[in-house]
Amino acid sequence: MTLDDLKSRHSALLVARYSGTRSVSYDGKTVTYGTDAELAAAISDIERRIAKAERGTGRILRPYTVKDL
């Protein structure tokens, strides 16, 4: 799934949530969420996936030190 796909699904989820519906259609499929909490969880999941895709696959190494007492 591409970043553009993720963003379009994110937009569809937000529109559904803010319009008060729990059904979202994309790629010829319809998903109906049982509760607002499930819809919110789907939005959070897609936001994490978008953030990961925007960061890329490179790892960021952060140096740290350990001080013995």
C-alpha positions as MATLAB code, in Angstrom:
seq = 'MTLDDLKSRHSALLVARYSGTRSVSYDGKTVTYGTDAELAAAISDIERRIAKAERGTGRILRPYTVKDL';
ca = [
       0.000    0.000    0.000;
       1.411    3.352   -1.010;
       1.532    6.532    1.025;
      -1.141    8.042   -1.217;
      -3.406    5.040   -0.549;
      -2.917    5.450    3.182;
      -3.705    9.158    3.022;
      -6.871    8.620    0.988;
      -8.070    5.952    3.428;
      -7.273    8.294    6.316;
      -9.366   11.024    4.705;
     -12.259    8.607    4.167;
     -12.121    7.533    7.822;
     -12.107   11.126    9.044;
     -15.048   12.083    6.815;
     -17.026    9.099    8.087;
     -16.280    9.866   11.717;
     -17.065   13.566   11.529;
     -20.250   12.981    9.538;
     -21.504   10.530   12.153;
     -21.465    7.429    9.959;
     -19.526    4.270   10.636;
     -19.207    2.921    7.098;
     -16.240    3.596    4.850;
     -15.876    2.522    1.215;
     -12.648    2.290   -0.758;
     -11.244   -0.029   -3.425;
     -14.748   -1.413   -4.033;
     -15.050   -2.605   -0.420;
     -17.184   -1.286    2.407;
     -16.171   -1.553    6.048;
     -18.673   -0.828    8.811;
     -17.293   -0.144   12.285;
     -19.449   -1.164   15.253;
     -18.591    1.755   17.496;
     -16.951    5.138   17.366;
     -14.088    3.663   19.404;
     -13.392    1.124   16.653;
     -13.408    3.893   14.072;
     -11.066    5.977   16.235;
      -8.732    2.966   16.580;
      -8.690    2.536   12.786;
      -7.826    6.222   12.381;
      -4.990    5.919   14.917;
      -3.651    2.831   13.169;
      -3.623    4.492    9.756;
      -1.952    7.588   11.236;
       0.833    5.380   12.617;
       1.245    3.725    9.229;
       1.407    7.123    7.497;
       4.025    8.352    9.975;
       6.090    5.210    9.426;
       5.844    5.541    5.642;
       6.854    9.200    5.767;
       9.866    8.406    7.951;
      11.039    5.789    5.514;
      12.752    2.557    6.340;
      16.011    4.075    7.534;
      16.890    3.627   11.156;
      17.912    6.489   13.354;
      20.671    5.619   15.760;
      20.915    7.693   18.890;
      24.093    7.452   20.940;
      23.795    7.025   24.671;
      26.133    6.438   27.553;
      25.862    4.363   30.675;
      27.549    5.618   33.797;
      28.676    3.059   36.335;
      28.316    4.035   39.937;
];
